[in-house]
Amino acid sequence: MADLNSWHPDVTVASVVARDGRLLLVEERIDGQLVLNQPAGHLDPDESLVEAAVRETLEETGWDIRIDCFIGAYQWHAPGGRQYLRFAFGGQPLAHDPARPLDTGIERAVWLTPAELQAQAERHRSPLVWQVASDWLAGRRHPLSLLRWMP
């Protein structure tokens, strides 16, 4: 059993960004494998969840986005014991800086159709990738007012 005094889940954010019927994803190298993920990452200190989603998308893809909806919150117990709380958002692409260096481990940003993403399920970084995309595709879009940022 985990020591409850030191245990804490990893809090992460992810963004679903769509353009012309395609979703923005990243190919990243994890343990030598090239995997697919939404632009995603950890919440930083003193940052709102929405700010984190915008920052992570820019850092991993070079795309500046506007977050316009909350898709959902996901809890996942990963192999090896780590637990994640992922807050997923939907956003619109605003501008791209192709010269911007991408985060360490990110090979490239790619635009895939939902069918292309689903067909590559074995390359998804986690089961959260398709679950978040599937929920967005099913129309799960909640107002950002569900979230409260209290700095």
CNS distance restraints for C-alpha pairs under 8 A (distance, minus, plus):
assign (resid   2 and name CA) (resid   7 and name CA) 6.47 0.50 0.50
assign (resid   3 and name CA) (resid   7 and name CA) 5.88 0.50 0.50
assign (resid   9 and name CA) (resid  82 and name CA) 7.12 0.50 0.50
assign (resid   9 and name CA) (resid  83 and name CA) 5.06 0.50 0.50
assign (resid   9 and name CA) (resid  84 and name CA) 5.33 0.50 0.50
assign (resid   9 and name CA) (resid  85 and name CA) 6.53 0.50 0.50
assign (resid  10 and name CA) (resid  42 and name CA) 7.18 0.50 0.50
assign (resid  10 and name CA) (resid  82 and name CA) 7.60 0.50 0.50
assign (resid  10 and name CA) (resid  83 and name CA) 6.22 0.50 0.50
assign (resid  10 and name CA) (resid  84 and name CA) 4.69 0.50 0.50
assign (resid  10 and name CA) (resid  85 and name CA) 6.13 0.50 0.50
assign (resid  11 and name CA) (resid  42 and name CA) 5.83 0.50 0.50
assign (resid  11 and name CA) (resid  43 and name CA) 5.92 0.50 0.50
assign (resid  11 and name CA) (resid  84 and name CA) 5.96 0.50 0.50
assign (resid  11 and name CA) (resid  85 and name CA) 4.91 0.50 0.50
assign (resid  11 and name CA) (resid  86 and name CA) 6.08 0.50 0.50
assign (resid  11 and name CA) (resid  87 and name CA) 7.84 0.50 0.50
assign (resid  12 and name CA) (resid  40 and name CA) 6.90 0.50 0.50
assign (resid  12 and name CA) (resid  41 and name CA) 5.25 0.50 0.50
assign (resid  12 and name CA) (resid  42 and name CA) 4.24 0.50 0.50
assign (resid  12 and name CA) (resid  43 and name CA) 5.55 0.50 0.50
assign (resid  12 and name CA) (resid  84 and name CA) 7.00 0.50 0.50
assign (resid  12 and name CA) (resid  85 and name CA) 6.05 0.50 0.50
assign (resid  12 and name CA) (resid  86 and name CA) 4.68 0.50 0.50
assign (resid  12 and name CA) (resid  87 and name CA) 6.26 0.50 0.50
assign (resid  13 and name CA) (resid  40 and name CA) 5.40 0.50 0.50
assign (resid  13 and name CA) (resid  41 and name CA) 5.63 0.50 0.50
assign (resid  13 and name CA) (resid  42 and name CA) 6.30 0.50 0.50
assign (resid  13 and name CA) (resid  43 and name CA) 6.76 0.50 0.50
assign (resid  13 and name CA) (resid  49 and name CA) 6.78 0.50 0.50
assign (resid  13 and name CA) (resid  52 and name CA) 6.69 0.50 0.50
assign (resid  13 and name CA) (resid  53 and name CA) 5.53 0.50 0.50
assign (resid  13 and name CA) (resid  86 and name CA) 5.28 0.50 0.50
assign (resid  13 and name CA) (resid  87 and name CA) 4.71 0.50 0.50
assign (resid  13 and name CA) (resid  88 and name CA) 5.66 0.50 0.50
assign (resid  13 and name CA) (resid  89 and name CA) 7.66 0.50 0.50
assign (resid  14 and name CA) (resid  38 and name CA) 5.98 0.50 0.50
assign (resid  14 and name CA) (resid  39 and name CA) 5.66 0.50 0.50
assign (resid  14 and name CA) (resid  40 and name CA) 4.13 0.50 0.50
assign (resid  14 and name CA) (resid  41 and name CA) 6.75 0.50 0.50
assign (resid  14 and name CA) (resid  53 and name CA) 5.96 0.50 0.50
assign (resid  14 and name CA) (resid  56 and name CA) 7.93 0.50 0.50
assign (resid  14 and name CA) (resid  86 and name CA) 6.92 0.50 0.50
assign (resid  14 and name CA) (resid  87 and name CA) 6.33 0.50 0.50
assign (resid  14 and name CA) (resid  88 and name CA) 4.72 0.50 0.50
assign (resid  14 and name CA) (resid  89 and name CA) 6.24 0.50 0.50
assign (resid  15 and name CA) (resid  38 and name CA) 6.10 0.50 0.50
assign (resid  15 and name CA) (resid  39 and name CA) 5.70 0.50 0.50
assign (resid  15 and name CA) (resid  40 and name CA) 6.52 0.50 0.50
assign (resid  15 and name CA) (resid  53 and name CA) 6.08 0.50 0.50
assign (resid  15 and name CA) (resid  54 and name CA) 7.90 0.50 0.50
assign (resid  15 and name CA) (resid  57 and name CA) 6.92 0.50 0.50
assign (resid  15 and name CA) (resid  88 and name CA) 5.76 0.50 0.50
assign (resid  15 and name CA) (resid  89 and name CA) 4.87 0.50 0.50
assign (resid  15 and name CA) (resid  90 and name CA) 5.64 0.50 0.50
assign (resid  15 and name CA) (resid  91 and name CA) 6.63 0.50 0.50
assign (resid  16 and name CA) (resid  23 and name CA) 6.75 0.50 0.50
assign (resid  16 and name CA) (resid  24 and name CA) 6.82 0.50 0.50
assign (resid  16 and name CA) (resid  38 and name CA) 6.56 0.50 0.50
assign (resid  16 and name CA) (resid  39 and name CA) 7.69 0.50 0.50
assign (resid  16 and name CA) (resid  88 and name CA) 7.45 0.50 0.50
assign (resid  16 and name CA) (resid  89 and name CA) 6.14 0.50 0.50
assign (resid  16 and name CA) (resid  90 and name CA) 4.76 0.50 0.50
assign (resid  16 and name CA) (resid  91 and name CA) 6.17 0.50 0.50
assign (resid  16 and name CA) (resid 132 and name CA) 7.87 0.50 0.50
assign (resid  16 and name CA) (resid 133 and name CA) 6.85 0.50 0.50
assign (resid  16 and name CA) (resid 136 and name CA) 7.50 0.50 0.50
assign (resid  17 and name CA) (resid  23 and name CA) 5.66 0.50 0.50
assign (resid  17 and name CA) (resid  24 and name CA) 5.41 0.50 0.50
assign (resid  17 and name CA) (resid  65 and name CA) 7.99 0.50 0.50
assign (resid  17 and name CA) (resid  90 and name CA) 6.01 0.50 0.50
assign (resid  17 and name CA) (resid  91 and name CA) 5.06 0.50 0.50
assign (resid  17 and name CA) (resid  92 and name CA) 5.73 0.50 0.50
assign (resid  17 and name CA) (resid  93 and name CA) 6.56 0.50 0.50
assign (resid  18 and name CA) (resid  22 and name CA) 5.47 0.50 0.50
assign (resid  18 and name CA) (resid  23 and name CA) 4.55 0.50 0.50
assign (resid  18 and name CA) (resid  24 and name CA) 6.29 0.50 0.50
assign (resid  18 and name CA) (resid  91 and name CA) 7.53 0.50 0.50
assign (resid  18 and name CA) (resid  92 and name CA) 6.78 0.50 0.50
assign (resid  18 and name CA) (resid  93 and name CA) 7.55 0.50 0.50
assign (resid  19 and name CA) (resid  23 and name CA) 6.55 0.50 0.50
assign (resid  19 and name CA) (resid  24 and name CA) 7.88 0.50 0.50
assign (resid  19 and name CA) (resid  92 and name CA) 7.92 0.50 0.50
assign (resid  19 and name CA) (resid  93 and name CA) 7.48 0.50 0.50
assign (resid  21 and name CA) (resid 113 and name CA) 6.18 0.50 0.50
assign (resid  21 and name CA) (resid 114 and name CA) 7.96 0.50 0.50
assign (resid  22 and name CA) (resid 111 and name CA) 5.46 0.50 0.50
assign (resid  22 and name CA) (resid 112 and name CA) 4.96 0.50 0.50
assign (resid  22 and name CA) (resid 113 and name CA) 4.31 0.50 0.50
assign (resid  22 and name CA) (resid 114 and name CA) 6.71 0.50 0.50
assign (resid  23 and name CA) (resid 111 and name CA) 5.23 0.50 0.50
assign (resid  23 and name CA) (resid 112 and name CA) 5.29 0.50 0.50
assign (resid  23 and name CA) (resid 113 and name CA) 6.07 0.50 0.50
assign (resid  23 and name CA) (resid 114 and name CA) 6.90 0.50 0.50
assign (resid  24 and name CA) (resid  38 and name CA) 6.86 0.50 0.50
assign (resid  24 and name CA) (resid  39 and name CA) 7.57 0.50 0.50
assign (resid  24 and name CA) (resid 109 and name CA) 6.91 0.50 0.50
assign (resid  24 and name CA) (resid 110 and name CA) 5.86 0.50 0.50
assign (resid  24 and name CA) (resid 111 and name CA) 4.66 0.50 0.50
assign (resid  24 and name CA) (resid 112 and name CA) 6.71 0.50 0.50
assign (resid  25 and name CA) (resid  36 and name CA) 6.58 0.50 0.50
assign (resid  25 and name CA) (resid  37 and name CA) 5.65 0.50 0.50
assign (resid  25 and name CA) (resid  38 and name CA) 4.66 0.50 0.50
assign (resid  25 and name CA) (resid  39 and name CA) 6.02 0.50 0.50
assign (resid  25 and name CA) (resid 109 and name CA) 5.72 0.50 0.50
assign (resid  25 and name CA) (resid 110 and name CA) 5.27 0.50 0.50
assign (resid  25 and name CA) (resid 111 and name CA) 6.13 0.50 0.50
assign (resid  25 and name CA) (resid 112 and name CA) 7.24 0.50 0.50
assign (resid  26 and name CA) (resid  36 and name CA) 5.66 0.50 0.50
assign (resid  26 and name CA) (resid  37 and name CA) 5.43 0.50 0.50
assign (resid  26 and name CA) (resid  38 and name CA) 6.04 0.50 0.50
assign (resid  26 and name CA) (resid  39 and name CA) 6.10 0.50 0.50
assign (resid  26 and name CA) (resid  60 and name CA) 7.14 0.50 0.50
assign (resid  26 and name CA) (resid  61 and name CA) 7.00 0.50 0.50
assign (resid  26 and name CA) (resid 106 and name CA) 6.74 0.50 0.50
assign (resid  26 and name CA) (resid 107 and name CA) 7.44 0.50 0.50
assign (resid  26 and name CA) (resid 108 and name CA) 5.83 0.50 0.50
assign (resid  26 and name CA) (resid 109 and name CA) 4.39 0.50 0.50
assign (resid  26 and name CA) (resid 110 and name CA) 5.85 0.50 0.50
assign (resid  27 and name CA) (resid  34 and name CA) 6.17 0.50 0.50
assign (resid  27 and name CA) (resid  35 and name CA) 5.46 0.50 0.50
assign (resid  27 and name CA) (resid  36 and name CA) 4.80 0.50 0.50
assign (resid  27 and name CA) (resid  37 and name CA) 6.66 0.50 0.50
assign (resid  27 and name CA) (resid 106 and name CA) 6.01 0.50 0.50
assign (resid  27 and name CA) (resid 107 and name CA) 5.53 0.50 0.50
assign (resid  27 and name CA) (resid 108 and name CA) 5.50 0.50 0.50
assign (resid  27 and name CA) (resid 109 and name CA) 6.29 0.50 0.50
assign (resid  27 and name CA) (resid 110 and name CA) 7.23 0.50 0.50
assign (resid  28 and name CA) (resid  33 and name CA) 7.95 0.50 0.50
assign (resid  28 and name CA) (resid  34 and name CA) 5.48 0.50 0.50
assign (resid  28 and name CA) (resid  35 and name CA) 5.42 0.50 0.50
assign (resid  28 and name CA) (resid  36 and name CA) 6.48 0.50 0.50
assign (resid  28 and name CA) (resid  37 and name CA) 7.54 0.50 0.50
assign (resid  28 and name CA) (resid 105 and name CA) 5.40 0.50 0.50
assign (resid  28 and name CA) (resid 106 and name CA) 4.24 0.50 0.50
assign (resid  28 and name CA) (resid 107 and name CA) 5.35 0.50 0.50
assign (resid  28 and name CA) (resid 108 and name CA) 7.28 0.50 0.50
assign (resid  29 and name CA) (resid  33 and name CA) 5.32 0.50 0.50
assign (resid  29 and name CA) (resid  34 and name CA) 4.54 0.50 0.50
assign (resid  29 and name CA) (resid  35 and name CA) 6.24 0.50 0.50
assign (resid  29 and name CA) (resid 105 and name CA) 5.25 0.50 0.50
assign (resid  29 and name CA) (resid 106 and name CA) 6.45 0.50 0.50
assign (resid  29 and name CA) (resid 107 and name CA) 6.98 0.50 0.50
assign (resid  30 and name CA) (resid  34 and name CA) 6.47 0.50 0.50
assign (resid  30 and name CA) (resid  35 and name CA) 6.92 0.50 0.50
assign (resid  30 and name CA) (resid 105 and name CA) 7.32 0.50 0.50
assign (resid  34 and name CA) (resid 123 and name CA) 7.21 0.50 0.50
assign (resid  35 and name CA) (resid 123 and name CA) 4.81 0.50 0.50
assign (resid  35 and name CA) (resid 124 and name CA) 5.55 0.50 0.50
assign (resid  35 and name CA) (resid 125 and name CA) 5.37 0.50 0.50
assign (resid  36 and name CA) (resid 123 and name CA) 5.76 0.50 0.50
assign (resid  36 and name CA) (resid 124 and name CA) 4.78 0.50 0.50
assign (resid  36 and name CA) (resid 125 and name CA) 5.67 0.50 0.50
assign (resid  36 and name CA) (resid 129 and name CA) 7.89 0.50 0.50
assign (resid  37 and name CA) (resid 124 and name CA) 6.14 0.50 0.50
assign (resid  37 and name CA) (resid 125 and name CA) 5.73 0.50 0.50
assign (resid  37 and name CA) (resid 126 and name CA) 7.83 0.50 0.50
assign (resid  37 and name CA) (resid 129 and name CA) 5.84 0.50 0.50
assign (resid  38 and name CA) (resid 129 and name CA) 6.45 0.50 0.50
assign (resid  39 and name CA) (resid  56 and name CA) 6.30 0.50 0.50
assign (resid  39 and name CA) (resid  57 and name CA) 4.99 0.50 0.50
assign (resid  39 and name CA) (resid  60 and name CA) 6.10 0.50 0.50
assign (resid  39 and name CA) (resid  61 and name CA) 7.12 0.50 0.50
assign (resid  40 and name CA) (resid  53 and name CA) 6.97 0.50 0.50
assign (resid  40 and name CA) (resid  56 and name CA) 5.78 0.50 0.50
assign (resid  40 and name CA) (resid  57 and name CA) 6.73 0.50 0.50
assign (resid  40 and name CA) (resid  60 and name CA) 7.86 0.50 0.50
assign (resid  41 and name CA) (resid  52 and name CA) 7.86 0.50 0.50
assign (resid  41 and name CA) (resid  53 and name CA) 7.81 0.50 0.50
assign (resid  41 and name CA) (resid  56 and name CA) 5.96 0.50 0.50
assign (resid  42 and name CA) (resid  52 and name CA) 7.53 0.50 0.50
assign (resid  43 and name CA) (resid  47 and name CA) 6.88 0.50 0.50
assign (resid  43 and name CA) (resid  48 and name CA) 7.78 0.50 0.50
assign (resid  43 and name CA) (resid  49 and name CA) 6.71 0.50 0.50
assign (resid  43 and name CA) (resid  52 and name CA) 5.72 0.50 0.50
assign (resid  44 and name CA) (resid  52 and name CA) 7.01 0.50 0.50
assign (resid  46 and name CA) (resid 151 and name CA) 7.05 0.50 0.50
assign (resid  47 and name CA) (resid  51 and name CA) 6.12 0.50 0.50
assign (resid  47 and name CA) (resid  52 and name CA) 6.34 0.50 0.50
assign (resid  48 and name CA) (resid  52 and name CA) 6.19 0.50 0.50
assign (resid  48 and name CA) (resid 149 and name CA) 6.01 0.50 0.50
assign (resid  49 and name CA) (resid  53 and name CA) 6.29 0.50 0.50
assign (resid  49 and name CA) (resid  87 and name CA) 7.46 0.50 0.50
assign (resid  49 and name CA) (resid 149 and name CA) 7.97 0.50 0.50
assign (resid  50 and name CA) (resid  54 and name CA) 6.34 0.50 0.50
assign (resid  50 and name CA) (resid  67 and name CA) 6.93 0.50 0.50
assign (resid  50 and name CA) (resid  89 and name CA) 7.79 0.50 0.50
assign (resid  51 and name CA) (resid  55 and name CA) 6.09 0.50 0.50
assign (resid  52 and name CA) (resid  56 and name CA) 5.93 0.50 0.50
assign (resid  53 and name CA) (resid  57 and name CA) 6.15 0.50 0.50
assign (resid  53 and name CA) (resid  67 and name CA) 7.86 0.50 0.50
assign (resid  53 and name CA) (resid  89 and name CA) 7.30 0.50 0.50
assign (resid  54 and name CA) (resid  58 and name CA) 6.33 0.50 0.50
assign (resid  54 and name CA) (resid  64 and name CA) 6.97 0.50 0.50
assign (resid  54 and name CA) (resid  65 and name CA) 6.11 0.50 0.50
assign (resid  54 and name CA) (resid  66 and name CA) 7.10 0.50 0.50
assign (resid  54 and name CA) (resid  67 and name CA) 7.08 0.50 0.50
assign (resid  55 and name CA) (resid  59 and name CA) 6.11 0.50 0.50
assign (resid  56 and name CA) (resid  60 and name CA) 5.97 0.50 0.50
assign (resid  57 and name CA) (resid  61 and name CA) 5.74 0.50 0.50
assign (resid  57 and name CA) (resid  62 and name CA) 7.13 0.50 0.50
assign (resid  57 and name CA) (resid  63 and name CA) 6.33 0.50 0.50
assign (resid  57 and name CA) (resid  64 and name CA) 7.08 0.50 0.50
assign (resid  57 and name CA) (resid  65 and name CA) 7.42 0.50 0.50
assign (resid  58 and name CA) (resid  62 and name CA) 4.63 0.50 0.50
assign (resid  58 and name CA) (resid  63 and name CA) 4.85 0.50 0.50
assign (resid  58 and name CA) (resid  64 and name CA) 5.35 0.50 0.50
assign (resid  58 and name CA) (resid  65 and name CA) 7.58 0.50 0.50
assign (resid  59 and name CA) (resid 101 and name CA) 7.79 0.50 0.50
assign (resid  59 and name CA) (resid 102 and name CA) 5.69 0.50 0.50
assign (resid  59 and name CA) (resid 103 and name CA) 5.71 0.50 0.50
assign (resid  60 and name CA) (resid 102 and name CA) 5.09 0.50 0.50
assign (resid  60 and name CA) (resid 103 and name CA) 5.30 0.50 0.50
assign (resid  60 and name CA) (resid 106 and name CA) 6.48 0.50 0.50
assign (resid  60 and name CA) (resid 109 and name CA) 7.37 0.50 0.50
assign (resid  61 and name CA) (resid 102 and name CA) 6.30 0.50 0.50
assign (resid  61 and name CA) (resid 108 and name CA) 7.08 0.50 0.50
assign (resid  61 and name CA) (resid 109 and name CA) 5.19 0.50 0.50
assign (resid  62 and name CA) (resid  96 and name CA) 5.63 0.50 0.50
assign (resid  62 and name CA) (resid  97 and name CA) 5.16 0.50 0.50
assign (resid  62 and name CA) (resid  98 and name CA) 6.21 0.50 0.50
assign (resid  62 and name CA) (resid  99 and name CA) 7.88 0.50 0.50
assign (resid  62 and name CA) (resid 100 and name CA) 5.72 0.50 0.50
assign (resid  62 and name CA) (resid 101 and name CA) 7.54 0.50 0.50
assign (resid  62 and name CA) (resid 102 and name CA) 6.81 0.50 0.50
assign (resid  63 and name CA) (resid  93 and name CA) 6.59 0.50 0.50
assign (resid  63 and name CA) (resid  94 and name CA) 7.18 0.50 0.50
assign (resid  63 and name CA) (resid  95 and name CA) 5.81 0.50 0.50
assign (resid  63 and name CA) (resid  96 and name CA) 4.45 0.50 0.50
assign (resid  63 and name CA) (resid  97 and name CA) 6.45 0.50 0.50
assign (resid  64 and name CA) (resid  93 and name CA) 6.29 0.50 0.50
assign (resid  64 and name CA) (resid  94 and name CA) 5.55 0.50 0.50
assign (resid  64 and name CA) (resid  95 and name CA) 5.30 0.50 0.50
assign (resid  64 and name CA) (resid  96 and name CA) 6.24 0.50 0.50
assign (resid  65 and name CA) (resid  91 and name CA) 6.10 0.50 0.50
assign (resid  65 and name CA) (resid  92 and name CA) 5.40 0.50 0.50
assign (resid  65 and name CA) (resid  93 and name CA) 4.55 0.50 0.50
assign (resid  65 and name CA) (resid  94 and name CA) 5.14 0.50 0.50
assign (resid  65 and name CA) (resid  95 and name CA) 7.19 0.50 0.50
assign (resid  66 and name CA) (resid  91 and name CA) 5.28 0.50 0.50
assign (resid  66 and name CA) (resid  92 and name CA) 5.25 0.50 0.50
assign (resid  66 and name CA) (resid  93 and name CA) 6.66 0.50 0.50
assign (resid  66 and name CA) (resid  94 and name CA) 6.83 0.50 0.50
assign (resid  67 and name CA) (resid  89 and name CA) 6.62 0.50 0.50
assign (resid  67 and name CA) (resid  90 and name CA) 5.84 0.50 0.50
assign (resid  67 and name CA) (resid  91 and name CA) 4.07 0.50 0.50
assign (resid  67 and name CA) (resid  92 and name CA) 6.48 0.50 0.50
assign (resid  68 and name CA) (resid  89 and name CA) 7.57 0.50 0.50
assign (resid  68 and name CA) (resid  90 and name CA) 5.96 0.50 0.50
assign (resid  68 and name CA) (resid  91 and name CA) 5.29 0.50 0.50
assign (resid  68 and name CA) (resid  92 and name CA) 7.24 0.50 0.50
assign (resid  68 and name CA) (resid 143 and name CA) 7.75 0.50 0.50
assign (resid  68 and name CA) (resid 144 and name CA) 7.10 0.50 0.50
assign (resid  69 and name CA) (resid  89 and name CA) 5.73 0.50 0.50
assign (resid  69 and name CA) (resid  90 and name CA) 5.12 0.50 0.50
assign (resid  69 and name CA) (resid  91 and name CA) 6.88 0.50 0.50
assign (resid  69 and name CA) (resid 141 and name CA) 5.54 0.50 0.50
assign (resid  69 and name CA) (resid 142 and name CA) 5.54 0.50 0.50
assign (resid  69 and name CA) (resid 143 and name CA) 5.36 0.50 0.50
assign (resid  69 and name CA) (resid 144 and name CA) 5.46 0.50 0.50
assign (resid  70 and name CA) (resid  87 and name CA) 7.88 0.50 0.50
assign (resid  70 and name CA) (resid  88 and name CA) 6.24 0.50 0.50
assign (resid  70 and name CA) (resid  89 and name CA) 4.49 0.50 0.50
assign (resid  70 and name CA) (resid  90 and name CA) 6.19 0.50 0.50
assign (resid  70 and name CA) (resid 141 and name CA) 5.70 0.50 0.50
assign (resid  70 and name CA) (resid 142 and name CA) 4.90 0.50 0.50
assign (resid  70 and name CA) (resid 143 and name CA) 6.02 0.50 0.50
assign (resid  70 and name CA) (resid 144 and name CA) 5.58 0.50 0.50
assign (resid  70 and name CA) (resid 146 and name CA) 7.96 0.50 0.50
assign (resid  71 and name CA) (resid  87 and name CA) 7.75 0.50 0.50
assign (resid  71 and name CA) (resid  88 and name CA) 5.31 0.50 0.50
assign (resid  71 and name CA) (resid  89 and name CA) 5.12 0.50 0.50
assign (resid  71 and name CA) (resid  90 and name CA) 6.42 0.50 0.50
assign (resid  71 and name CA) (resid 132 and name CA) 7.42 0.50 0.50
assign (resid  71 and name CA) (resid 135 and name CA) 7.08 0.50 0.50
assign (resid  71 and name CA) (resid 136 and name CA) 6.33 0.50 0.50
assign (resid  71 and name CA) (resid 140 and name CA) 5.58 0.50 0.50
assign (resid  71 and name CA) (resid 141 and name CA) 4.97 0.50 0.50
assign (resid  71 and name CA) (resid 142 and name CA) 5.99 0.50 0.50
assign (resid  72 and name CA) (resid  87 and name CA) 6.02 0.50 0.50
assign (resid  72 and name CA) (resid  88 and name CA) 5.48 0.50 0.50
assign (resid  72 and name CA) (resid  89 and name CA) 7.28 0.50 0.50
assign (resid  72 and name CA) (resid 132 and name CA) 7.81 0.50 0.50
assign (resid  72 and name CA) (resid 140 and name CA) 7.75 0.50 0.50
assign (resid  72 and name CA) (resid 141 and name CA) 7.99 0.50 0.50
assign (resid  72 and name CA) (resid 142 and name CA) 7.73 0.50 0.50
assign (resid  73 and name CA) (resid  85 and name CA) 6.87 0.50 0.50
assign (resid  73 and name CA) (resid  86 and name CA) 5.63 0.50 0.50
assign (resid  73 and name CA) (resid  87 and name CA) 4.58 0.50 0.50
assign (resid  73 and name CA) (resid  88 and name CA) 6.31 0.50 0.50
assign (resid  74 and name CA) (resid  84 and name CA) 7.81 0.50 0.50
assign (resid  74 and name CA) (resid  85 and name CA) 5.59 0.50 0.50
assign (resid  74 and name CA) (resid  86 and name CA) 5.02 0.50 0.50
assign (resid  74 and name CA) (resid  87 and name CA) 6.48 0.50 0.50
assign (resid  74 and name CA) (resid  88 and name CA) 7.95 0.50 0.50
assign (resid  74 and name CA) (resid 128 and name CA) 7.59 0.50 0.50
assign (resid  75 and name CA) (resid  83 and name CA) 7.22 0.50 0.50
assign (resid  75 and name CA) (resid  84 and name CA) 5.65 0.50 0.50
assign (resid  75 and name CA) (resid  85 and name CA) 4.66 0.50 0.50
assign (resid  75 and name CA) (resid  86 and name CA) 6.44 0.50 0.50
assign (resid  76 and name CA) (resid  83 and name CA) 5.64 0.50 0.50
assign (resid  76 and name CA) (resid  84 and name CA) 5.17 0.50 0.50
assign (resid  76 and name CA) (resid  85 and name CA) 6.63 0.50 0.50
assign (resid  76 and name CA) (resid 128 and name CA) 7.74 0.50 0.50
assign (resid  77 and name CA) (resid  81 and name CA) 6.44 0.50 0.50
assign (resid  77 and name CA) (resid  82 and name CA) 6.01 0.50 0.50
assign (resid  77 and name CA) (resid  83 and name CA) 4.40 0.50 0.50
assign (resid  77 and name CA) (resid  84 and name CA) 6.44 0.50 0.50
assign (resid  78 and name CA) (resid  82 and name CA) 5.36 0.50 0.50
assign (resid  78 and name CA) (resid  83 and name CA) 5.87 0.50 0.50
assign (resid  78 and name CA) (resid  84 and name CA) 7.49 0.50 0.50
assign (resid  88 and name CA) (resid 132 and name CA) 6.88 0.50 0.50
assign (resid  90 and name CA) (resid 136 and name CA) 7.50 0.50 0.50
assign (resid  90 and name CA) (resid 141 and name CA) 7.49 0.50 0.50
assign (resid 102 and name CA) (resid 106 and name CA) 6.18 0.50 0.50
assign (resid 102 and name CA) (resid 107 and name CA) 7.79 0.50 0.50
assign (resid 102 and name CA) (resid 108 and name CA) 7.62 0.50 0.50
assign (resid 112 and name CA) (resid 116 and name CA) 5.76 0.50 0.50
assign (resid 112 and name CA) (resid 117 and name CA) 6.05 0.50 0.50
assign (resid 113 and name CA) (resid 117 and name CA) 6.29 0.50 0.50
assign (resid 114 and name CA) (resid 118 and name CA) 6.08 0.50 0.50
assign (resid 114 and name CA) (resid 133 and name CA) 7.83 0.50 0.50
assign (resid 115 and name CA) (resid 119 and name CA) 6.00 0.50 0.50
assign (resid 116 and name CA) (resid 120 and name CA) 6.51 0.50 0.50
assign (resid 117 and name CA) (resid 121 and name CA) 6.80 0.50 0.50
assign (resid 117 and name CA) (resid 130 and name CA) 7.78 0.50 0.50
assign (resid 118 and name CA) (resid 130 and name CA) 6.94 0.50 0.50
assign (resid 120 and name CA) (resid 124 and name CA) 7.03 0.50 0.50
assign (resid 121 and name CA) (resid 130 and name CA) 7.61 0.50 0.50
assign (resid 124 and name CA) (resid 129 and name CA) 6.23 0.50 0.50
assign (resid 124 and name CA) (resid 130 and name CA) 7.60 0.50 0.50
assign (resid 125 and name CA) (resid 129 and name CA) 6.93 0.50 0.50
assign (resid 127 and name CA) (resid 131 and name CA) 6.41 0.50 0.50
assign (resid 128 and name CA) (resid 132 and name CA) 5.84 0.50 0.50
assign (resid 129 and name CA) (resid 133 and name CA) 6.33 0.50 0.50
assign (resid 130 and name CA) (resid 134 and name CA) 5.71 0.50 0.50
assign (resid 131 and name CA) (resid 135 and name CA) 6.06 0.50 0.50
assign (resid 132 and name CA) (resid 136 and name CA) 6.25 0.50 0.50
assign (resid 133 and name CA) (resid 137 and name CA) 6.08 0.50 0.50
assign (resid 134 and name CA) (resid 138 and name CA) 6.08 0.50 0.50
assign (resid 135 and name CA) (resid 139 and name CA) 6.55 0.50 0.50
assign (resid 135 and name CA) (resid 140 and name CA) 5.49 0.50 0.50
assign (resid 136 and name CA) (resid 140 and name CA) 5.17 0.50 0.50
assign (resid 136 and name CA) (resid 141 and name CA) 6.77 0.50 0.50
assign (resid 142 and name CA) (resid 146 and name CA) 7.40 0.50 0.50
